Amino acid sequence: MEIKLSNAGYNIISSGSVILYEAHSELKFSIKASEDFSFEIVLQFINDDKQERSLDKEVRDNTIYFKCANFENTIGIGTVNPLPIATVAGKEWLLHFWSYTMGDNKVRKVSYTFFEKE
């Protein structure tokens, strides 16, 4: 059986949930988009009492870093709109994610979806 998912004009190319080893550790996606194009995405979860909640993006080499500051919330916090991450074979790729802290902020669950423009 083969099932294909789509939503709002985008194919869902990958989705899932993970529980991180530690609440403030990084989640790394190593993506081989084609035979000649690969890249990484790193979600960094930082607890910093000196700044407000924020989501910052930095690109270095073939790695996209999303710095998620103060994403401490048991009902979850994440992207309101999918984030553009790449263009592969002329099609836009985007990432949506949501993060939950559990157990007095000692454990983190991250749900994610990768989209590709149809």
C-alpha positions in Angstrom: 0.0 0.0 0.0 1.2 3.5 -0.8 -0.4 6.6 0.8 0.4 10.1 -0.3 -0.5 13.1 1.8 -1.1 16.7 0.7 -2.4 19.9 2.2 -3.1 23.4 0.8 -1.3 22.7 -2.5 1.8 21.1 -0.8 2.9 17.5 -0.7 3.8 16.3 2.8 7.2 14.6 2.2 7.9 13.7 5.8 6.3 14.1 9.2 6.8 12.7 12.7 7.3 13.3 16.4 10.4 12.8 18.5 11.2 13.0 22.2 14.6 14.6 22.7 17.2 13.0 24.9 17.3 16.3 26.9 14.9 19.2 26.8 17.6 21.7 25.7 19.5 19.5 23.3 19.5 20.0 19.6 17.4 18.2 17.0 19.3 17.6 13.8 17.7 16.6 10.4 20.2 15.3 7.9 18.5 15.6 4.5 19.6 14.1 1.2 17.2 16.0 -1.1 18.7 14.5 -4.3 21.8 12.7 -5.6 23.8 16.0 -5.6 22.1 18.1 -2.9 22.1 17.5 0.8 21.8 19.8 3.8 21.0 19.8 7.5 18.5 21.6 9.7 19.3 22.0 13.4 16.7 23.1 15.9 18.4 24.6 19.0 16.2 24.9 22.1 17.7 27.5 24.5 16.3 28.7 27.8 17.4 32.2 28.4 15.7 34.3 31.1 17.3 37.5 29.8 15.5 37.5 26.5 11.9 37.1 25.2 10.7 34.1 23.3 12.1 34.2 19.8 12.8 32.1 16.7 16.0 33.1 14.8 17.4 31.6 11.6 21.0 31.4 10.6 22.5 29.6 7.6 26.1 28.4 7.7 27.6 26.2 4.9 24.9 23.6 4.2 23.2 23.9 7.6 20.2 25.9 8.6 20.0 26.7 12.3 16.8 27.7 14.0 17.5 29.1 17.5 14.3 28.6 19.5 14.7 30.8 22.7 12.3 30.1 25.6 10.1 27.6 23.9 9.0 26.3 27.3 5.3 25.5 27.1 3.4 22.4 28.1 0.6 23.1 25.6 3.2 23.7 22.9 4.8 26.5 20.8 6.1 26.5 17.3 5.8 27.9 13.8 2.5 29.6 13.0 3.4 29.4 9.3 5.7 26.9 7.6 9.3 28.1 7.2 10.9 28.1 3.8 14.0 25.9 3.9 15.1 25.1 0.3 14.3 24.8 -3.4 14.7 21.3 -4.7 14.3 20.5 -8.4 12.5 23.8 -8.8 10.0 23.1 -6.0 9.8 25.0 -2.7 10.4 23.0 0.5 9.1 24.2 3.9 9.2 23.1 7.5 6.5 23.4 10.2 7.3 22.3 13.8 5.8 22.4 17.2 7.6 21.9 20.6 6.1 20.7 23.9 7.9 20.6 27.2 6.8 17.9 29.7 7.7 16.8 33.2 8.5 20.2 34.7 10.4 21.2 31.5 12.7 18.3 31.8 11.6 16.5 28.5 10.8 17.9 25.1 8.6 16.5 22.3 8.9 17.9 18.8 6.4 17.3 16.1 7.4 18.3 12.5 6.1 18.3 8.9 8.1 18.9 5.7 6.2 20.2 2.8 6.9 20.4 -1.0 5.0 22.7 -3.4 2.9 20.5 -5.7 
